[in-house]
Structures are given as structure tokens and as C-alpha cells.
Amino acid sequence: MMEQNYSIDEILSAVDEIHNKKKDDKNKVHTTSPLKKDYSDVPKHTLKLIEEAEETK
């Protein structure tokens, strides 16, 4: 295995990149959370059918 020497600035830069990547990954998880569905335009009898279908799953 080849031994490589890195400067302190290179190491700190790499650590910052990793830290920022973790923050970006966490933000992506939060933005992809399920959105609340708006059923206000759906007729009530259709909603009842949907609820019954979900119960039978």
C-alpha cells in the first residue's frame, strides 16, 4: 500500500465535504416526505369507496 501525505488543509477540506454531503442527504430525506392529499374535490361517495377498499387490504 502506498503511503500518501496530505496537508492539514486537504484533510479539513475533505472533512467539510463529507459533512456537507451528510447535511444534503438529510435535507433530501425531509423534502421527499409524503404530502397530505387534498380530497376536497372528490365526491363523498367516492371517498367512501376508497376508504372501504383501504380497509380490505
Backbone atoms as SQL, in Angstrom:
CREATE TABLE atoms (id INTEGER PRIMARY KEY, chain TEXT, resi INTEGER, resn TEXT, atom TEXT, x REAL, y REAL, z REAL);
INSERT INTO atoms VALUES
  (1, 'A', 1, 'MET', 'N', 0.844, -1.172, 0.000),
  (2, 'A', 1, 'MET', 'CA', 0.000, 0.000, 0.000),
  (3, 'A', 1, 'MET', 'C', 0.888, 1.234, 0.000),
  (4, 'A', 2, 'MET', 'N', 0.577, 2.170, -0.883),
  (5, 'A', 2, 'MET', 'CA', 1.388, 3.382, -0.962),
  (6, 'A', 2, 'MET', 'C', 0.977, 4.363, 0.124),
  (7, 'A', 3, 'GLU', 'N', 1.963, 4.923, 0.761),
  (8, 'A', 3, 'GLU', 'CA', 1.682, 5.894, 1.805),
  (9, 'A', 3, 'GLU', 'C', 1.637, 7.282, 1.180),
  (10, 'A', 4, 'GLN', 'N', 0.575, 8.027, 1.475),
  (11, 'A', 4, 'GLN', 'CA', 0.444, 9.368, 0.918),
  (12, 'A', 4, 'GLN', 'C', 0.382, 10.375, 2.052),
  (13, 'A', 5, 'ASN', 'N', 1.000, 11.496, 1.835),
  (14, 'A', 5, 'ASN', 'CA', 0.983, 12.564, 2.829),
  (15, 'A', 5, 'ASN', 'C', 0.031, 13.654, 2.374),
  (16, 'A', 6, 'TYR', 'N', -0.847, 14.063, 3.260),
  (17, 'A', 6, 'TYR', 'CA', -1.815, 15.105, 2.950),
  (18, 'A', 6, 'TYR', 'C', -1.593, 16.285, 3.879),
  (19, 'A', 7, 'SER', 'N', -1.838, 17.485, 3.366),
  (20, 'A', 7, 'SER', 'CA', -1.705, 18.676, 4.193),
  (21, 'A', 7, 'SER', 'C', -2.940, 18.790, 5.090),
  (22, 'A', 8, 'ILE', 'N', -2.816, 19.589, 6.124),
  (23, 'A', 8, 'ILE', 'CA', -3.934, 19.795, 7.040),
  (24, 'A', 8, 'ILE', 'C', -5.106, 20.416, 6.288),
  (25, 'A', 9, 'ASP', 'N', -4.827, 21.343, 5.381),
  (26, 'A', 9, 'ASP', 'CA', -5.907, 21.971, 4.610),
  (27, 'A', 9, 'ASP', 'C', -6.651, 20.956, 3.762),
  (28, 'A', 10, 'GLU', 'N', -5.953, 20.008, 3.149),
  (29, 'A', 10, 'GLU', 'CA', -6.599, 18.977, 2.344),
  (30, 'A', 10, 'GLU', 'C', -7.489, 18.089, 3.207),
  (31, 'A', 11, 'ILE', 'N', -7.005, 17.751, 4.383),
  (32, 'A', 11, 'ILE', 'CA', -7.786, 16.900, 5.287),
  (33, 'A', 11, 'ILE', 'C', -9.035, 17.640, 5.755),
  (34, 'A', 12, 'LEU', 'N', -8.875, 18.902, 6.157),
  (35, 'A', 12, 'LEU', 'CA', -10.024, 19.690, 6.618),
  (36, 'A', 12, 'LEU', 'C', -11.032, 19.906, 5.490),
  (37, 'A', 13, 'SER', 'N', -10.543, 20.105, 4.290),
  (38, 'A', 13, 'SER', 'CA', -11.425, 20.272, 3.147),
  (39, 'A', 13, 'SER', 'C', -12.231, 18.996, 2.897),
  (40, 'A', 14, 'ALA', 'N', -11.577, 17.856, 3.002),
  (41, 'A', 14, 'ALA', 'CA', -12.264, 16.578, 2.813),
  (42, 'A', 14, 'ALA', 'C', -13.313, 16.363, 3.899),
  (43, 'A', 15, 'VAL', 'N', -13.001, 16.703, 5.121),
  (44, 'A', 15, 'VAL', 'CA', -13.945, 16.568, 6.228),
  (45, 'A', 15, 'VAL', 'C', -15.158, 17.475, 5.990),
  (46, 'A', 16, 'ASP', 'N', -14.902, 18.709, 5.541),
  (47, 'A', 16, 'ASP', 'CA', -16.011, 19.626, 5.244),
  (48, 'A', 16, 'ASP', 'C', -16.905, 19.073, 4.137),
  (49, 'A', 17, 'GLU', 'N', -16.313, 18.502, 3.103),
  (50, 'A', 17, 'GLU', 'CA', -17.093, 17.915, 2.015),
  (51, 'A', 17, 'GLU', 'C', -17.996, 16.795, 2.527),
  (52, 'A', 18, 'ILE', 'N', -17.436, 15.944, 3.375),
  (53, 'A', 18, 'ILE', 'CA', -18.220, 14.833, 3.930),
  (54, 'A', 18, 'ILE', 'C', -19.353, 15.376, 4.796),
  (55, 'A', 19, 'HIS', 'N', -19.038, 16.367, 5.606),
  (56, 'A', 19, 'HIS', 'CA', -20.046, 16.954, 6.493),
  (57, 'A', 19, 'HIS', 'C', -21.175, 17.588, 5.679),
  (58, 'A', 20, 'ASN', 'N', -20.828, 18.337, 4.632),
  (59, 'A', 20, 'ASN', 'CA', -21.844, 18.980, 3.798),
  (60, 'A', 20, 'ASN', 'C', -22.668, 17.945, 3.047),
  (61, 'A', 21, 'LYS', 'N', -22.062, 16.847, 2.627),
  (62, 'A', 21, 'LYS', 'CA', -22.794, 15.798, 1.924),
  (63, 'A', 21, 'LYS', 'C', -23.827, 15.173, 2.851),
  (64, 'A', 22, 'LYS', 'N', -23.472, 14.953, 4.101),
  (65, 'A', 22, 'LYS', 'CA', -24.413, 14.395, 5.066),
  (66, 'A', 22, 'LYS', 'C', -25.582, 15.339, 5.290),
  (67, 'A', 23, 'LYS', 'N', -25.321, 16.650, 5.337),
  (68, 'A', 23, 'LYS', 'CA', -26.397, 17.628, 5.507),
  (69, 'A', 23, 'LYS', 'C', -27.328, 17.588, 4.301),
  (70, 'A', 24, 'ASP', 'N', -26.755, 17.515, 3.092),
  (71, 'A', 24, 'ASP', 'CA', -27.562, 17.464, 1.874),
  (72, 'A', 24, 'ASP', 'C', -28.428, 16.214, 1.856),
  (73, 'A', 25, 'ASP', 'N', -27.861, 15.078, 2.275),
  (74, 'A', 25, 'ASP', 'CA', -28.624, 13.830, 2.298),
  (75, 'A', 25, 'ASP', 'C', -29.798, 13.922, 3.269),
  (76, 'A', 26, 'LYS', 'N', -29.586, 14.547, 4.425),
  (77, 'A', 26, 'LYS', 'CA', -30.662, 14.698, 5.406),
  (78, 'A', 26, 'LYS', 'C', -31.753, 15.597, 4.861),
  (79, 'A', 27, 'ASN', 'N', -31.367, 16.672, 4.164),
  (80, 'A', 27, 'ASN', 'CA', -32.363, 17.586, 3.601),
  (81, 'A', 27, 'ASN', 'C', -33.179, 16.901, 2.518),
  (82, 'A', 28, 'LYS', 'N', -32.574, 16.042, 1.740),
  (83, 'A', 28, 'LYS', 'CA', -33.298, 15.331, 0.693),
  (84, 'A', 28, 'LYS', 'C', -34.341, 14.414, 1.301),
  (85, 'A', 29, 'VAL', 'N', -34.019, 13.794, 2.409),
  (86, 'A', 29, 'VAL', 'CA', -34.957, 12.894, 3.069),
  (87, 'A', 29, 'VAL', 'C', -36.183, 13.670, 3.529),
  (88, 'A', 30, 'HIS', 'N', -35.984, 14.848, 4.077),
  (89, 'A', 30, 'HIS', 'CA', -37.108, 15.637, 4.574),
  (90, 'A', 30, 'HIS', 'C', -37.976, 16.173, 3.452),
  (91, 'A', 31, 'THR', 'N', -37.379, 16.498, 2.307),
  (92, 'A', 31, 'THR', 'CA', -38.166, 17.065, 1.226),
  (93, 'A', 31, 'THR', 'C', -38.981, 16.010, 0.501),
  (94, 'A', 32, 'THR', 'N', -38.635, 14.753, 0.664),
  (95, 'A', 32, 'THR', 'CA', -39.363, 13.709, -0.034),
  (96, 'A', 32, 'THR', 'C', -40.427, 13.064, 0.853),
  (97, 'A', 33, 'SER', 'N', -40.738, 13.702, 1.975),
  (98, 'A', 33, 'SER', 'CA', -41.758, 13.146, 2.851),
  (99, 'A', 33, 'SER', 'C', -43.113, 13.198, 2.150),
  (100, 'A', 34, 'PRO', 'N', -43.988, 12.259, 2.463),
  (101, 'A', 34, 'PRO', 'CA', -45.273, 12.215, 1.776),
  (102, 'A', 34, 'PRO', 'C', -46.098, 13.475, 2.021),
  (103, 'A', 35, 'LEU', 'N', -46.712, 13.967, 0.975),
  (104, 'A', 35, 'LEU', 'CA', -47.535, 15.158, 1.089),
  (105, 'A', 35, 'LEU', 'C', -48.951, 14.771, 1.480),
  (106, 'A', 36, 'LYS', 'N', -49.613, 15.649, 2.204),
  (107, 'A', 36, 'LYS', 'CA', -51.004, 15.391, 2.546),
  (108, 'A', 36, 'LYS', 'C', -51.831, 15.522, 1.287),
  (109, 'A', 37, 'LYS', 'N', -52.733, 14.582, 1.093),
  (110, 'A', 37, 'LYS', 'CA', -53.572, 14.606, -0.091),
  (111, 'A', 37, 'LYS', 'C', -54.814, 15.432, 0.188),
  (112, 'A', 38, 'ASP', 'N', -55.202, 16.206, -0.801),
  (113, 'A', 38, 'ASP', 'CA', -56.389, 17.034, -0.682),
  (114, 'A', 38, 'ASP', 'C', -57.525, 16.354, -1.425),
  (115, 'A', 39, 'TYR', 'N', -58.483, 15.856, -0.674),
  (116, 'A', 39, 'TYR', 'CA', -59.617, 15.151, -1.248),
  (117, 'A', 39, 'TYR', 'C', -60.866, 16.032, -1.291),
  (118, 'A', 40, 'SER', 'N', -60.718, 17.325, -1.177),
  (119, 'A', 40, 'SER', 'CA', -61.888, 18.199, -1.095),
  (120, 'A', 40, 'SER', 'C', -62.701, 18.213, -2.393),
  (121, 'A', 41, 'ASP', 'N', -62.074, 17.933, -3.535),
  (122, 'A', 41, 'ASP', 'CA', -62.799, 17.938, -4.805),
  (123, 'A', 41, 'ASP', 'C', -63.402, 16.580, -5.150),
  (124, 'A', 42, 'VAL', 'N', -63.120, 15.564, -4.350),
  (125, 'A', 42, 'VAL', 'CA', -63.612, 14.217, -4.634),
  (126, 'A', 42, 'VAL', 'C', -65.005, 14.051, -4.028),
  (127, 'A', 43, 'PRO', 'N', -65.940, 13.526, -4.790),
  (128, 'A', 43, 'PRO', 'CA', -67.293, 13.311, -4.239),
  (129, 'A', 43, 'PRO', 'C', -67.265, 12.382, -3.022),
  (130, 'A', 44, 'LYS', 'N', -68.186, 12.617, -2.094),
  (131, 'A', 44, 'LYS', 'CA', -68.197, 11.851, -0.846),
  (132, 'A', 44, 'LYS', 'C', -68.389, 10.358, -1.069),
  (133, 'A', 45, 'HIS', 'N', -69.211, 9.969, -2.037),
  (134, 'A', 45, 'HIS', 'CA', -69.418, 8.540, -2.262),
  (135, 'A', 45, 'HIS', 'C', -68.136, 7.875, -2.775),
  (136, 'A', 46, 'THR', 'N', -67.326, 8.637, -3.519),
  (137, 'A', 46, 'THR', 'CA', -66.050, 8.098, -3.997),
  (138, 'A', 46, 'THR', 'C', -65.093, 7.928, -2.829),
  (139, 'A', 47, 'LEU', 'N', -65.086, 8.887, -1.927),
  (140, 'A', 47, 'LEU', 'CA', -64.242, 8.773, -0.735),
  (141, 'A', 47, 'LEU', 'C', -64.621, 7.552, 0.084),
  (142, 'A', 48, 'LYS', 'N', -65.903, 7.290, 0.199),
  (143, 'A', 48, 'LYS', 'CA', -66.363, 6.123, 0.965),
  (144, 'A', 48, 'LYS', 'C', -65.861, 4.840, 0.311),
  (145, 'A', 49, 'LEU', 'N', -65.906, 4.771, -1.024),
  (146, 'A', 49, 'LEU', 'CA', -65.404, 3.594, -1.734),
  (147, 'A', 49, 'LEU', 'C', -63.905, 3.410, -1.509),
  (148, 'A', 50, 'ILE', 'N', -63.165, 4.522, -1.524),
  (149, 'A', 50, 'ILE', 'CA', -61.716, 4.456, -1.297),
  (150, 'A', 50, 'ILE', 'C', -61.428, 3.947, 0.111),
  (151, 'A', 51, 'GLU', 'N', -62.145, 4.471, 1.101),
  (152, 'A', 51, 'GLU', 'CA', -61.943, 4.040, 2.486),
  (153, 'A', 51, 'GLU', 'C', -62.249, 2.560, 2.652),
  (154, 'A', 52, 'GLU', 'N', -63.326, 2.088, 2.031),
  (155, 'A', 52, 'GLU', 'CA', -63.671, 0.685, 2.128),
  (156, 'A', 52, 'GLU', 'C', -62.603, -0.196, 1.475),
  (157, 'A', 53, 'ALA', 'N', -62.065, 0.258, 0.363),
  (158, 'A', 53, 'ALA', 'CA', -61.019, -0.503, -0.317),
  (159, 'A', 53, 'ALA', 'C', -59.753, -0.568, 0.532),
  (160, 'A', 54, 'GLU', 'N', -59.426, 0.518, 1.212),
  (161, 'A', 54, 'GLU', 'CA', -58.243, 0.532, 2.072),
  (162, 'A', 54, 'GLU', 'C', -58.420, -0.401, 3.275),
  (163, 'A', 55, 'GLU', 'N', -59.636, -0.507, 3.779),
  (164, 'A', 55, 'GLU', 'CA', -59.893, -1.374, 4.926),
  (165, 'A', 55, 'GLU', 'C', -59.745, -2.852, 4.567),
  (166, 'A', 56, 'THR', 'N', -60.039, -3.201, 3.328),
  (167, 'A', 56, 'THR', 'CA', -59.980, -4.604, 2.919),
  (168, 'A', 56, 'THR', 'C', -58.575, -5.063, 2.585),
  (169, 'A', 57, 'LYS', 'N', -57.597, -4.158, 2.591),
  (170, 'A', 57, 'LYS', 'CA', -56.211, -4.541, 2.273),
  (171, 'A', 57, 'LYS', 'C', -55.648, -5.472, 3.309);
